[in-house]
Amino acid sequence: MSEAESRAHIDRFNAAVTGGDWTEFLAGLAPDAVMTFAGPPVGPFAGRDAIAGAYAAAPPDDTMEIRSVDTDGPTDVVAFAWSRGGTGTVTITRAAGLITVLAIAFD
């Protein structure tokens, strides 16, 4: 993975939040991607379609600002701050150019 790829993922997330179109964000996910959350009682969501359904049912209204990106092989850990307050991390794992795992944790 690379910092640039993770930054591009967060940019796609922010564009989807502000524009309401999740097409480009979802295109970066593998068909069998898994999204989990540590903290809020939601998920896990298994598969691109389930992730799309989760965002359609409860679209976020807060964008992320990257604080740092730590890379370890195919995995990046992105520390972020929400635009409305609060912080967290998103762990992004890729294979074959697509995101396979998104693990979001809130501080």
LOVOBA-45505 format. One record per residue: x, y, z of N, C-alpha, C, CB in turn; residue number from 1; residue in one letter. Coordinates in nm, 3 decimals. Last residue first. Glycine has a CB too. Layout:
BEGIN
<pt n_xx="X" n_yy="Y" n_zz="Z" ca_xx="X" ca_yy="Y" ca_zz="Z" c_xx="X" c_yy="Y" c_zz="Z" cb_xx="X" cb_yy="Y" cb_zz="Z" roti="NUM" mise="A"/>
...
This chain:
BEGIN
<pt n_xx="-1.175" n_yy="0.712" n_zz="1.843" ca_xx="-1.108" ca_yy="0.737" ca_zz="1.972" c_xx="-1.208" c_yy="0.786" c_zz="2.074" cb_xx="-0.993" cb_yy="0.839" cb_zz="1.956" roti="107" mise="D"/>
<pt n_xx="-1.293" n_yy="0.452" n_zz="1.635" ca_xx="-1.310" ca_yy="0.587" ca_zz="1.686" c_xx="-1.242" c_yy="0.599" c_zz="1.821" cb_xx="-1.458" cb_yy="0.624" cb_zz="1.696" roti="106" mise="F"/>
<pt n_xx="-1.195" n_yy="0.271" n_zz="1.351" ca_xx="-1.200" ca_yy="0.278" ca_zz="1.497" c_xx="-1.210" c_yy="0.425" c_zz="1.536" cb_xx="-1.075" cb_yy="0.211" cb_zz="1.563" roti="105" mise="A"/>
<pt n_xx="-1.253" n_yy="0.061" n_zz="1.078" ca_xx="-1.262" ca_yy="0.197" ca_zz="1.130" c_xx="-1.276" c_yy="0.191" c_zz="1.282" cb_xx="-1.383" cb_yy="0.274" cb_zz="1.065" roti="104" mise="I"/>
<pt n_xx="-1.113" n_yy="-0.112" n_zz="0.832" ca_xx="-1.143" ca_yy="-0.128" ca_zz="0.974" c_xx="-1.137" c_yy="0.010" c_zz="1.038" cb_xx="-1.043" cb_yy="-0.228" cb_zz="1.044" roti="103" mise="A"/>
<pt n_xx="-1.154" n_yy="-0.255" n_zz="0.533" ca_xx="-1.160" ca_yy="-0.122" ca_zz="0.595" c_xx="-1.201" c_yy="-0.146" c_zz="0.740" cb_xx="-1.262" cb_yy="-0.026" cb_zz="0.519" roti="102" mise="L"/>
<pt n_xx="-1.006" n_yy="-0.469" n_zz="0.300" ca_xx="-1.049" ca_yy="-0.450" ca_zz="0.438" c_xx="-1.045" c_yy="-0.302" c_zz="0.474" cb_xx="-0.962" cb_yy="-0.531" cb_zz="0.534" roti="101" mise="V"/>
<pt n_xx="-0.949" n_yy="-0.444" n_zz="0.032" ca_xx="-1.014" ca_yy="-0.566" ca_zz="0.078" c_xx="-1.069" c_yy="-0.554" c_zz="0.219" cb_xx="-0.918" cb_yy="-0.681" cb_zz="0.072" roti="100" mise="T"/>
<pt n_xx="-0.922" n_yy="-0.227" n_zz="-0.237" ca_xx="-0.930" ca_yy="-0.236" ca_zz="-0.091" c_xx="-1.009" c_yy="-0.362" c_zz="-0.054" cb_xx="-0.997" cb_yy="-0.109" cb_zz="-0.031" roti="99" mise="I"/>
<pt n_xx="-0.715" n_yy="-0.322" n_zz="-0.515" ca_xx="-0.843" ca_yy="-0.286" ca_zz="-0.456" c_xx="-0.839" c_yy="-0.303" c_zz="-0.305" cb_xx="-0.956" cb_yy="-0.371" cb_zz="-0.516" roti="98" mise="L"/>
<pt n_xx="-0.475" n_yy="-0.415" n_zz="-0.617" ca_xx="-0.514" ca_yy="-0.279" ca_zz="-0.647" c_xx="-0.647" c_yy="-0.234" c_zz="-0.590" cb_xx="-0.519" cb_yy="-0.262" cb_zz="-0.791" roti="97" mise="G"/>
<pt n_xx="-0.438" n_yy="-0.671" n_zz="-0.510" ca_xx="-0.465" ca_yy="-0.656" ca_zz="-0.653" c_xx="-0.523" c_yy="-0.518" c_zz="-0.686" cb_xx="-0.562" cb_yy="-0.765" cb_zz="-0.699" roti="96" mise="A"/>
<pt n_xx="-0.536" n_yy="-0.557" n_zz="-0.195" ca_xx="-0.483" ca_yy="-0.669" ca_zz="-0.274" c_xx="-0.526" c_yy="-0.646" c_zz="-0.418" cb_xx="-0.536" cb_yy="-0.809" cb_zz="-0.220" roti="95" mise="A"/>
<pt n_xx="-0.508" n_yy="-0.366" n_zz="0.107" ca_xx="-0.531" ca_yy="-0.379" ca_zz="-0.037" c_xx="-0.474" c_yy="-0.510" c_zz="-0.089" cb_xx="-0.469" cb_yy="-0.261" cb_zz="-0.112" roti="94" mise="R"/>
<pt n_xx="-0.649" n_yy="-0.227" n_zz="0.397" ca_xx="-0.567" ca_yy="-0.333" ca_zz="0.339" c_xx="-0.609" c_yy="-0.350" c_zz="0.194" cb_xx="-0.582" cb_yy="-0.467" cb_zz="0.417" roti="93" mise="T"/>
<pt n_xx="-0.656" n_yy="0.025" n_zz="0.630" ca_xx="-0.690" ca_yy="-0.008" ca_zz="0.492" c_xx="-0.594" c_yy="-0.115" c_zz="0.443" cb_xx="-0.685" cb_yy="0.118" cb_zz="0.400" roti="92" mise="I"/>
<pt n_xx="-0.795" n_yy="0.151" n_zz="0.913" ca_xx="-0.693" ca_yy="0.058" ca_zz="0.866" c_xx="-0.740" c_yy="0.006" c_zz="0.731" cb_xx="-0.668" cb_yy="-0.060" cb_zz="0.968" roti="91" mise="T"/>
<pt n_xx="-0.847" n_yy="0.458" n_zz="1.042" ca_xx="-0.901" ca_yy="0.363" ca_zz="0.946" c_xx="-0.783" c_yy="0.282" c_zz="0.897" cb_xx="-0.978" cb_yy="0.435" cb_zz="0.827" roti="90" mise="V"/>
<pt n_xx="-0.905" n_yy="0.610" n_zz="1.358" ca_xx="-0.815" ca_yy="0.551" ca_zz="1.259" c_xx="-0.896" c_yy="0.466" c_zz="1.162" cb_xx="-0.704" cb_yy="0.466" cb_zz="1.327" roti="89" mise="T"/>
<pt n_xx="-0.998" n_yy="0.929" n_zz="1.502" ca_xx="-1.002" ca_yy="0.785" ca_zz="1.488" c_xx="-0.895" c_yy="0.738" c_zz="1.393" cb_xx="-1.137" cb_yy="0.739" cb_zz="1.439" roti="88" mise="G"/>
<pt n_xx="-1.173" n_yy="1.200" n_zz="1.669" ca_xx="-1.063" ca_yy="1.140" ca_zz="1.593" c_xx="-1.082" c_yy="0.990" c_zz="1.584" cb_xx="-0.928" cb_yy="1.174" cb_zz="1.657" roti="87" mise="T"/>
<pt n_xx="-1.368" n_yy="1.501" n_zz="1.693" ca_xx="-1.342" ca_yy="1.360" ca_zz="1.718" c_xx="-1.233" c_yy="1.309" c_zz="1.627" cb_xx="-1.470" cb_yy="1.279" cb_zz="1.701" roti="86" mise="G"/>
<pt n_xx="-1.540" n_yy="1.723" n_zz="1.471" ca_xx="-1.481" ca_yy="1.690" ca_zz="1.600" c_xx="-1.471" c_yy="1.541" c_zz="1.622" cb_xx="-1.562" cb_yy="1.753" cb_zz="1.712" roti="85" mise="G"/>
<pt n_xx="-1.625" n_yy="1.761" n_zz="1.218" ca_xx="-1.712" ca_yy="1.812" ca_zz="1.324" c_xx="-1.662" c_yy="1.779" c_zz="1.464" cb_xx="-1.851" cb_yy="1.756" cb_zz="1.307" roti="84" mise="R"/>
<pt n_xx="-1.434" n_yy="1.636" n_zz="1.063" ca_xx="-1.451" ca_yy="1.781" ca_zz="1.046" c_xx="-1.538" c_yy="1.841" c_zz="1.157" cb_xx="-1.513" cb_yy="1.811" cb_zz="0.910" roti="83" mise="S"/>
<pt n_xx="-1.231" n_yy="1.401" n_zz="1.240" ca_xx="-1.358" ca_yy="1.435" ca_zz="1.175" c_xx="-1.370" c_yy="1.587" c_zz="1.167" cb_xx="-1.479" cb_yy="1.374" cb_zz="1.253" roti="82" mise="W"/>
<pt n_xx="-0.902" n_yy="1.308" n_zz="1.174" ca_xx="-0.990" ca_yy="1.390" ca_zz="1.256" c_xx="-1.116" c_yy="1.416" c_zz="1.176" cb_xx="-0.921" cb_yy="1.524" cb_zz="1.301" roti="81" mise="A"/>
<pt n_xx="-0.705" n_yy="1.004" n_zz="1.159" ca_xx="-0.782" ca_yy="1.114" ca_zz="1.103" c_xx="-0.856" c_yy="1.191" c_zz="1.211" cb_xx="-0.880" cb_yy="1.061" cb_zz="0.999" roti="80" mise="F"/>
<pt n_xx="-0.455" n_yy="0.783" n_zz="1.056" ca_xx="-0.512" ca_yy="0.857" ca_zz="1.169" c_xx="-0.582" c_yy="0.978" c_zz="1.111" cb_xx="-0.401" cb_yy="0.898" cb_zz="1.274" roti="79" mise="A"/>
<pt n_xx="-0.444" n_yy="0.493" n_zz="0.884" ca_xx="-0.464" ca_yy="0.636" ca_zz="0.864" c_xx="-0.527" c_yy="0.694" c_zz="0.990" cb_xx="-0.553" cb_yy="0.663" cb_zz="0.738" roti="78" mise="V"/>
<pt n_xx="-0.239" n_yy="0.241" n_zz="0.808" ca_xx="-0.321" ca_yy="0.290" ca_zz="0.919" c_xx="-0.324" c_yy="0.441" c_zz="0.907" cb_xx="-0.264" cb_yy="0.243" cb_zz="1.060" roti="77" mise="V"/>
<pt n_xx="-0.224" n_yy="0.011" n_zz="0.542" ca_xx="-0.199" ca_yy="0.146" ca_zz="0.591" c_xx="-0.290" c_yy="0.172" c_zz="0.710" cb_xx="-0.221" cb_yy="0.253" cb_zz="0.480" roti="76" mise="D"/>
<pt n_xx="-0.089" n_yy="-0.288" n_zz="0.410" ca_xx="-0.181" ca_yy="-0.223" ca_zz="0.502" c_xx="-0.131" c_yy="-0.083" c_zz="0.541" cb_xx="-0.199" cb_yy="-0.308" cb_zz="0.627" roti="75" mise="T"/>
<pt n_xx="0.095" n_yy="-0.438" n_zz="0.275" ca_xx="-0.030" ca_yy="-0.407" ca_zz="0.205" c_xx="-0.129" c_yy="-0.327" c_zz="0.289" cb_xx="-0.095" cb_yy="-0.535" cb_zz="0.160" roti="74" mise="P"/>
<pt n_xx="0.355" n_yy="-0.291" n_zz="0.460" ca_xx="0.322" ca_yy="-0.386" ca_zz="0.353" c_xx="0.193" c_yy="-0.345" c_zz="0.284" cb_xx="0.309" cb_yy="-0.528" cb_zz="0.410" roti="73" mise="G"/>
<pt n_xx="0.254" n_yy="-0.046" n_zz="0.634" ca_xx="0.319" ca_yy="-0.172" ca_zz="0.667" c_xx="0.276" c_yy="-0.275" c_zz="0.564" cb_xx="0.284" cb_yy="-0.220" cb_zz="0.812" roti="72" mise="D"/>
<pt n_xx="0.246" n_yy="0.302" n_zz="0.694" ca_xx="0.237" ca_yy="0.193" ca_zz="0.597" c_xx="0.316" c_yy="0.072" c_zz="0.646" cb_xx="0.288" cb_yy="0.238" cb_zz="0.460" roti="71" mise="T"/>
<pt n_xx="0.057" n_yy="0.554" n_zz="0.834" ca_xx="0.165" ca_yy="0.458" ca_zz="0.860" c_xx="0.143" c_yy="0.338" c_zz="0.770" cb_xx="0.169" cb_yy="0.416" cb_zz="1.010" roti="70" mise="D"/>
<pt n_xx="-0.027" n_yy="0.884" n_zz="0.810" ca_xx="-0.045" ca_yy="0.754" ca_zz="0.745" c_xx="0.079" c_yy="0.670" c_zz="0.775" cb_xx="-0.066" cb_yy="0.770" cb_zz="0.589" roti="69" mise="V"/>
<pt n_xx="-0.209" n_yy="1.144" n_zz="0.985" ca_xx="-0.087" ca_yy="1.070" ca_zz="0.951" c_xx="-0.126" c_yy="0.940" c_zz="0.882" cb_xx="0.000" cb_yy="1.041" cb_zz="1.077" roti="68" mise="S"/>
<pt n_xx="-0.440" n_yy="1.295" n_zz="0.955" ca_xx="-0.336" ca_yy="1.343" ca_zz="1.045" c_xx="-0.203" c_yy="1.273" c_zz="1.016" cb_xx="-0.376" cb_yy="1.320" cb_zz="1.192" roti="67" mise="R"/>
<pt n_xx="-0.684" n_yy="1.388" n_zz="0.722" ca_xx="-0.576" ca_yy="1.295" ca_zz="0.756" c_xx="-0.475" c_yy="1.364" c_zz="0.847" cb_xx="-0.507" cb_yy="1.242" cb_zz="0.629" roti="66" mise="I"/>
<pt n_xx="-1.011" n_yy="1.450" n_zz="0.792" ca_xx="-0.884" ca_yy="1.516" ca_zz="0.763" c_xx="-0.774" c_yy="1.423" c_zz="0.811" cb_xx="-0.875" cb_yy="1.658" cb_zz="0.832" roti="65" mise="E"/>
<pt n_xx="-1.334" n_yy="1.363" n_zz="0.667" ca_xx="-1.212" ca_yy="1.328" ca_zz="0.740" c_xx="-1.096" c_yy="1.416" c_zz="0.696" cb_xx="-1.177" cb_yy="1.179" cb_zz="0.719" roti="64" mise="M"/>
<pt n_xx="-1.676" n_yy="1.479" n_zz="0.711" ca_xx="-1.557" ca_yy="1.444" ca_zz="0.632" c_xx="-1.438" c_yy="1.420" c_zz="0.724" cb_xx="-1.525" cb_yy="1.556" cb_zz="0.531" roti="63" mise="T"/>
<pt n_xx="-2.002" n_yy="1.375" n_zz="0.776" ca_xx="-1.880" ca_yy="1.430" ca_zz="0.834" c_xx="-1.762" c_yy="1.386" c_zz="0.747" cb_xx="-1.862" cb_yy="1.384" cb_zz="0.982" roti="62" mise="D"/>
<pt n_xx="-2.223" n_yy="1.232" n_zz="0.733" ca_xx="-2.230" ca_yy="1.374" ca_zz="0.699" c_xx="-2.108" c_yy="1.449" c_zz="0.750" cb_xx="-2.357" cb_yy="1.436" cb_zz="0.755" roti="61" mise="D"/>
<pt n_xx="-2.291" n_yy="0.907" n_zz="0.592" ca_xx="-2.222" ca_yy="0.995" ca_zz="0.685" c_xx="-2.233" c_yy="1.140" c_zz="0.637" cb_xx="-2.074" cb_yy="0.955" cb_zz="0.699" roti="60" mise="P"/>
<pt n_xx="-2.607" n_yy="0.754" n_zz="0.532" ca_xx="-2.489" ca_yy="0.823" ca_zz="0.478" c_xx="-2.424" c_yy="0.913" c_zz="0.582" cb_xx="-2.527" cb_yy="0.905" cb_zz="0.356" roti="59" mise="P"/>
<pt n_xx="-2.756" n_yy="0.492" n_zz="0.575" ca_xx="-2.715" ca_yy="0.589" ca_zz="0.677" c_xx="-2.590" c_yy="0.663" c_zz="0.629" cb_xx="-2.687" cb_yy="0.518" cb_zz="0.813" roti="58" mise="A"/>
<pt n_xx="-2.822" n_yy="0.360" n_zz="0.338" ca_xx="-2.917" ca_yy="0.361" ca_zz="0.449" c_xx="-2.884" c_yy="0.469" c_zz="0.553" cb_xx="-2.920" cb_yy="0.225" cb_zz="0.516" roti="57" mise="A"/>
<pt n_xx="-2.596" n_yy="0.390" n_zz="0.179" ca_xx="-2.724" ca_yy="0.439" ca_zz="0.129" c_xx="-2.824" c_yy="0.454" c_zz="0.244" cb_xx="-2.780" cb_yy="0.343" cb_zz="0.022" roti="56" mise="A"/>
<pt n_xx="-2.401" n_yy="0.264" n_zz="0.334" ca_xx="-2.389" ca_yy="0.408" ca_zz="0.309" c_xx="-2.518" c_yy="0.467" c_zz="0.255" cb_xx="-2.275" cb_yy="0.434" cb_zz="0.211" roti="55" mise="Y"/>
<pt n_xx="-2.506" n_yy="0.002" n_zz="0.325" ca_xx="-2.485" ca_yy="0.070" ca_zz="0.454" c_xx="-2.476" c_yy="0.220" c_zz="0.434" cb_xx="-2.359" cb_yy="0.017" cb_zz="0.523" roti="54" mise="A"/>
<pt n_xx="-2.497" n_yy="-0.056" n_zz="0.052" ca_xx="-2.625" ca_yy="-0.049" ca_zz="0.121" c_xx="-2.615" c_yy="0.024" c_zz="0.254" cb_xx="-2.679" cb_yy="-0.187" cb_zz="0.143" roti="53" mise="G"/>
<pt n_xx="-2.220" n_yy="-0.063" n_zz="0.013" ca_xx="-2.301" ca_yy="0.036" ca_zz="-0.058" c_xx="-2.435" c_yy="0.055" c_zz="0.011" cb_xx="-2.322" cb_yy="-0.006" cb_zz="-0.206" roti="52" mise="A"/>
<pt n_xx="-2.167" n_yy="-0.288" n_zz="0.170" ca_xx="-2.108" ca_yy="-0.158" ca_zz="0.208" c_xx="-2.187" c_yy="-0.046" c_zz="0.140" cb_xx="-1.957" cb_yy="-0.151" cb_zz="0.168" roti="51" mise="I"/>
<pt n_xx="-2.299" n_yy="-0.481" n_zz="0.021" ca_xx="-2.341" ca_yy="-0.456" ca_zz="0.160" c_xx="-2.288" c_yy="-0.321" c_zz="0.208" cb_xx="-2.292" cb_yy="-0.569" cb_zz="0.253" roti="50" mise="A"/>
<pt n_xx="-2.150" n_yy="-0.468" n_zz="-0.218" ca_xx="-2.293" ca_yy="-0.437" ca_zz="-0.219" c_xx="-2.344" c_yy="-0.406" c_zz="-0.078" cb_xx="-2.372" cb_yy="-0.552" cb_zz="-0.279" roti="49" mise="D"/>
<pt n_xx="-1.894" n_yy="-0.552" n_zz="-0.136" ca_xx="-1.914" ca_yy="-0.415" ca_zz="-0.187" c_xx="-2.061" c_yy="-0.376" c_zz="-0.184" cb_xx="-1.860" cb_yy="-0.403" cb_zz="-0.330" roti="48" mise="R"/>
<pt n_xx="-1.878" n_yy="-0.743" n_zz="0.166" ca_xx="-1.906" ca_yy="-0.730" ca_zz="0.024" c_xx="-1.935" c_yy="-0.586" c_zz="-0.014" cb_xx="-2.023" cb_yy="-0.816" cb_zz="-0.015" roti="47" mise="G"/>
<pt n_xx="-2.005" n_yy="-0.714" n_zz="0.479" ca_xx="-1.923" ca_yy="-0.802" ca_zz="0.395" c_xx="-1.969" c_yy="-0.791" c_zz="0.250" cb_xx="-1.932" cb_yy="-0.950" cb_zz="0.443" roti="46" mise="A"/>
<pt n_xx="-1.987" n_yy="-0.523" n_zz="0.757" ca_xx="-2.048" ca_yy="-0.527" ca_zz="0.626" c_xx="-1.954" c_yy="-0.606" c_zz="0.535" cb_xx="-2.075" cb_yy="-0.384" cb_zz="0.570" roti="45" mise="F"/>
<pt n_xx="-2.048" n_yy="-0.583" n_zz="1.112" ca_xx="-1.964" ca_yy="-0.564" ca_zz="0.992" c_xx="-2.046" c_yy="-0.575" c_zz="0.864" cb_xx="-1.850" cb_yy="-0.667" cb_zz="0.990" roti="44" mise="P"/>
<pt n_xx="-2.240" n_yy="-0.277" n_zz="1.162" ca_xx="-2.156" ca_yy="-0.371" ca_zz="1.088" c_xx="-2.134" c_yy="-0.500" c_zz="1.164" cb_xx="-2.024" cb_yy="-0.309" cb_zz="1.056" roti="43" mise="G"/>
<pt n_xx="-2.246" n_yy="-0.092" n_zz="1.468" ca_xx="-2.286" ca_yy="-0.112" ca_zz="1.329" c_xx="-2.189" c_yy="-0.211" c_zz="1.265" cb_xx="-2.288" cb_yy="0.022" cb_zz="1.250" roti="42" mise="V"/>
<pt n_xx="-2.219" n_yy="0.055" n_zz="1.730" ca_xx="-2.279" ca_yy="-0.077" ca_zz="1.709" c_xx="-2.334" c_yy="-0.094" c_zz="1.567" cb_xx="-2.390" cb_yy="-0.099" cb_zz="1.810" roti="41" mise="P"/>
<pt n_xx="-1.894" n_yy="0.213" n_zz="1.741" ca_xx="-2.039" ca_yy="0.218" ca_zz="1.720" c_xx="-2.096" c_yy="0.079" c_zz="1.690" cb_xx="-2.072" cb_yy="0.315" cb_zz="1.605" roti="40" mise="P"/>
<pt n_xx="-1.637" n_yy="0.044" n_zz="1.806" ca_xx="-1.701" ca_yy="0.154" ca_zz="1.877" c_xx="-1.849" c_yy="0.154" c_zz="1.853" cb_xx="-1.641" cb_yy="0.287" cb_zz="1.835" roti="39" mise="G"/>
<pt n_xx="-1.507" n_yy="-0.034" n_zz="1.510" ca_xx="-1.482" ca_yy="-0.055" ca_zz="1.653" c_xx="-1.539" c_yy="0.066" c_zz="1.724" cb_xx="-1.327" cb_yy="-0.075" cb_zz="1.684" roti="38" mise="A"/>
<pt n_xx="-1.638" n_yy="-0.172" n_zz="1.216" ca_xx="-1.630" ca_yy="-0.055" ca_zz="1.303" c_xx="-1.603" c_yy="-0.100" c_zz="1.444" cb_xx="-1.760" cb_yy="0.029" cb_zz="1.296" roti="37" mise="F"/>
<pt n_xx="-1.549" n_yy="-0.294" n_zz="0.888" ca_xx="-1.586" ca_yy="-0.312" ca_zz="1.028" c_xx="-1.570" c_yy="-0.182" c_zz="1.102" cb_xx="-1.501" cb_yy="-0.422" cb_zz="1.094" roti="36" mise="T"/>
<pt n_xx="-1.597" n_yy="-0.423" n_zz="0.573" ca_xx="-1.585" ca_yy="-0.299" ca_zz="0.649" c_xx="-1.636" c_yy="-0.325" c_zz="0.790" cb_xx="-1.664" cb_yy="-0.183" cb_zz="0.581" roti="35" mise="M"/>
<pt n_xx="-1.450" n_yy="-0.613" n_zz="0.317" ca_xx="-1.517" ca_yy="-0.615" ca_zz="0.447" c_xx="-1.490" c_yy="-0.483" c_zz="0.516" cb_xx="-1.469" cb_yy="-0.735" cb_zz="0.534" roti="34" mise="V"/>
<pt n_xx="-1.490" n_yy="-0.706" n_zz="-0.030" ca_xx="-1.434" ca_yy="-0.623" ca_zz="0.076" c_xx="-1.518" c_yy="-0.632" c_zz="0.203" cb_xx="-1.423" cb_yy="-0.476" cb_zz="0.031" roti="33" mise="A"/>
<pt n_xx="-1.549" n_yy="-0.844" n_zz="-0.260" ca_xx="-1.567" ca_yy="-0.913" ca_zz="-0.132" c_xx="-1.507" c_yy="-0.836" c_zz="-0.014" cb_xx="-1.505" cb_yy="-1.053" cb_zz="-0.138" roti="32" mise="D"/>
<pt n_xx="-1.485" n_yy="-0.668" n_zz="-0.467" ca_xx="-1.623" ca_yy="-0.716" ca_zz="-0.454" c_xx="-1.651" c_yy="-0.782" c_zz="-0.319" cb_xx="-1.653" cb_yy="-0.813" cb_zz="-0.564" roti="31" mise="P"/>
<pt n_xx="-1.278" n_yy="-0.404" n_zz="-0.334" ca_xx="-1.291" ca_yy="-0.537" ca_zz="-0.393" c_xx="-1.435" c_yy="-0.583" c_zz="-0.377" cb_xx="-1.191" cb_yy="-0.637" cb_zz="-0.326" roti="30" mise="A"/>
<pt n_xx="-1.321" n_yy="-0.055" n_zz="-0.395" ca_xx="-1.333" ca_yy="-0.171" ca_zz="-0.307" c_xx="-1.340" c_yy="-0.300" c_zz="-0.386" cb_xx="-1.457" cb_yy="-0.158" cb_zz="-0.218" roti="29" mise="L"/>
<pt n_xx="-1.333" n_yy="0.157" n_zz="-0.565" ca_xx="-1.202" ca_yy="0.124" ca_zz="-0.510" c_xx="-1.203" c_yy="0.003" c_zz="-0.419" cb_xx="-1.149" cb_yy="0.240" cb_zz="-0.436" roti="28" mise="G"/>
<pt n_xx="-1.601" n_yy="0.194" n_zz="-0.616" ca_xx="-1.520" ca_yy="0.134" ca_zz="-0.722" c_xx="-1.381" c_yy="0.095" c_zz="-0.673" cb_xx="-1.507" cb_yy="0.231" cb_zz="-0.840" roti="27" mise="A"/>
<pt n_xx="-1.692" n_yy="0.340" n_zz="-0.398" ca_xx="-1.720" ca_yy="0.196" ca_zz="-0.403" c_xx="-1.635" c_yy="0.125" c_zz="-0.508" cb_xx="-1.867" cb_yy="0.172" cb_zz="-0.430" roti="26" mise="L"/>
<pt n_xx="-1.606" n_yy="0.599" n_zz="-0.476" ca_xx="-1.561" ca_yy="0.539" ca_zz="-0.351" c_xx="-1.576" c_yy="0.387" c_zz="-0.357" cb_xx="-1.640" cb_yy="0.596" cb_zz="-0.230" roti="25" mise="F"/>
<pt n_xx="-1.755" n_yy="0.636" n_zz="-0.712" ca_xx="-1.608" ca_yy="0.629" ca_zz="-0.717" c_xx="-1.551" c_yy="0.566" c_zz="-0.592" cb_xx="-1.548" cb_yy="0.767" cb_zz="-0.737" roti="24" mise="E"/>
<pt n_xx="-2.027" n_yy="0.626" n_zz="-0.602" ca_xx="-1.980" ca_yy="0.541" ca_zz="-0.711" c_xx="-1.828" c_yy="0.526" c_zz="-0.712" cb_xx="-2.026" cb_yy="0.598" cb_zz="-0.844" roti="23" mise="T"/>
<pt n_xx="-2.162" n_yy="0.782" n_zz="-0.422" ca_xx="-2.064" ca_yy="0.688" ca_zz="-0.368" c_xx="-2.000" c_yy="0.600" c_zz="-0.475" cb_xx="-2.130" cb_yy="0.600" cb_zz="-0.263" roti="22" mise="W"/>
<pt n_xx="-2.261" n_yy="1.104" n_zz="-0.401" ca_xx="-2.244" ca_yy="0.997" ca_zz="-0.500" c_xx="-2.130" c_yy="0.907" c_zz="-0.454" cb_xx="-2.215" cb_yy="1.054" cb_zz="-0.642" roti="21" mise="D"/>
<pt n_xx="-2.269" n_yy="1.320" n_zz="-0.227" ca_xx="-2.377" ca_yy="1.223" ca_zz="-0.222" c_xx="-2.367" c_yy="1.109" c_zz="-0.321" cb_xx="-2.503" cb_yy="1.292" cb_zz="-0.244" roti="20" mise="G"/>
<pt n_xx="-2.080" n_yy="1.519" n_zz="-0.188" ca_xx="-2.155" ca_yy="1.517" ca_zz="-0.314" c_xx="-2.270" c_yy="1.418" c_zz="-0.318" cb_xx="-2.063" cb_yy="1.487" cb_zz="-0.424" roti="19" mise="G"/>
<pt n_xx="-1.970" n_yy="1.482" n_zz="0.063" ca_xx="-2.016" ca_yy="1.615" ca_zz="0.026" c_xx="-2.104" c_yy="1.615" c_zz="-0.100" cb_xx="-1.898" cb_yy="1.707" cb_zz="0.005" roti="18" mise="T"/>
<pt n_xx="-1.917" n_yy="1.204" n_zz="0.061" ca_xx="-1.994" ca_yy="1.265" ca_zz="0.171" c_xx="-2.052" c_yy="1.399" c_zz="0.126" cb_xx="-1.904" cb_yy="1.285" cb_zz="0.297" roti="17" mise="V"/>
<pt n_xx="-1.761" n_yy="1.180" n_zz="-0.169" ca_xx="-1.890" ca_yy="1.111" ca_zz="-0.161" c_xx="-1.978" c_yy="1.172" c_zz="-0.052" cb_xx="-1.869" cb_yy="0.961" cb_zz="-0.134" roti="16" mise="A"/>
<pt n_xx="-1.538" n_yy="1.327" n_zz="-0.096" ca_xx="-1.616" ca_yy="1.370" ca_zz="-0.213" c_xx="-1.754" c_yy="1.305" c_zz="-0.211" cb_xx="-1.542" cb_yy="1.335" cb_zz="-0.344" roti="15" mise="A"/>
<pt n_xx="-1.445" n_yy="1.169" n_zz="0.118" ca_xx="-1.490" ca_yy="1.307" ca_zz="0.142" c_xx="-1.576" c_yy="1.359" c_zz="0.027" cb_xx="-1.369" cb_yy="1.398" cb_zz="0.163" roti="14" mise="N"/>
<pt n_xx="-1.377" n_yy="0.933" n_zz="-0.023" ca_xx="-1.476" ca_yy="0.931" ca_zz="0.084" c_xx="-1.533" c_yy="1.071" c_zz="0.104" cb_xx="-1.414" cb_yy="0.877" cb_zz="0.215" roti="13" mise="F"/>
<pt n_xx="-1.177" n_yy="1.029" n_zz="-0.192" ca_xx="-1.300" ca_yy="0.975" ca_zz="-0.251" c_xx="-1.412" c_yy="0.969" c_zz="-0.147" cb_xx="-1.274" cb_yy="0.834" cb_zz="-0.309" roti="12" mise="R"/>
<pt n_xx="-0.987" n_yy="1.102" n_zz="0.004" ca_xx="-1.041" ca_yy="1.204" ca_zz="-0.085" c_xx="-1.172" c_yy="1.157" c_zz="-0.149" cb_xx="-0.938" cb_yy="1.240" cb_zz="-0.195" roti="11" mise="D"/>
<pt n_xx="-0.932" n_yy="0.847" n_zz="0.105" ca_xx="-0.997" ca_yy="0.945" ca_zz="0.192" c_xx="-1.056" c_yy="1.059" c_zz="0.109" cb_xx="-0.897" cb_yy="1.000" cb_zz="0.297" roti="10" mise="I"/>
<pt n_xx="-0.804" n_yy="0.742" n_zz="-0.126" ca_xx="-0.925" ca_yy="0.679" ca_zz="-0.071" c_xx="-1.002" c_yy="0.778" c_zz="0.017" cb_xx="-0.888" cb_yy="0.552" cb_zz="0.010" roti="9" mise="H"/>
<pt n_xx="-0.583" n_yy="0.911" n_zz="-0.148" ca_xx="-0.683" ca_yy="0.911" ca_zz="-0.256" c_xx="-0.814" c_yy="0.847" c_zz="-0.208" cb_xx="-0.629" cb_yy="0.835" cb_zz="-0.380" roti="8" mise="A"/>
<pt n_xx="-0.447" n_yy="0.834" n_zz="0.083" ca_xx="-0.495" ca_yy="0.972" ca_zz="0.070" c_xx="-0.603" c_yy="0.981" c_zz="-0.039" cb_xx="-0.378" cb_yy="1.068" cb_zz="0.039" roti="7" mise="R"/>
<pt n_xx="-0.385" n_yy="0.573" n_zz="0.009" ca_xx="-0.474" ca_yy="0.597" ca_zz="0.122" c_xx="-0.530" c_yy="0.739" c_zz="0.119" cb_xx="-0.401" cb_yy="0.574" cb_zz="0.254" roti="6" mise="S"/>
<pt n_xx="-0.214" n_yy="0.619" n_zz="-0.206" ca_xx="-0.338" ca_yy="0.544" ca_zz="-0.227" c_xx="-0.437" c_yy="0.568" c_zz="-0.113" cb_xx="-0.307" cb_yy="0.394" cb_zz="-0.239" roti="5" mise="E"/>
<pt n_xx="-0.004" n_yy="0.758" n_zz="-0.078" ca_xx="-0.082" ca_yy="0.824" ca_zz="-0.183" c_xx="-0.214" c_yy="0.753" c_zz="-0.208" cb_xx="0.000" cb_yy="0.830" cb_zz="-0.314" roti="4" mise="A"/>
<pt n_xx="0.102" n_yy="0.565" n_zz="0.092" ca_xx="0.034" ca_yy="0.681" ca_zz="0.150" c_xx="-0.053" c_yy="0.749" c_zz="0.045" cb_xx="0.137" cb_yy="0.781" cb_zz="0.206" roti="3" mise="E"/>
<pt n_xx="0.032" n_yy="0.235" n_zz="-0.023" ca_xx="0.112" ca_yy="0.356" ca_zz="-0.020" c_xx="0.030" c_yy="0.469" c_zz="0.041" cb_xx="0.160" cb_yy="0.394" cb_zz="-0.161" roti="2" mise="S"/>
<pt n_xx="0.086" n_yy="-0.117" n_zz="0.000" ca_xx="0.000" ca_yy="0.000" ca_zz="0.000" c_xx="0.090" c_yy="0.123" c_zz="0.000" cb_xx="-0.097" cb_yy="0.000" cb_zz="0.122" roti="1" mise="M"/>
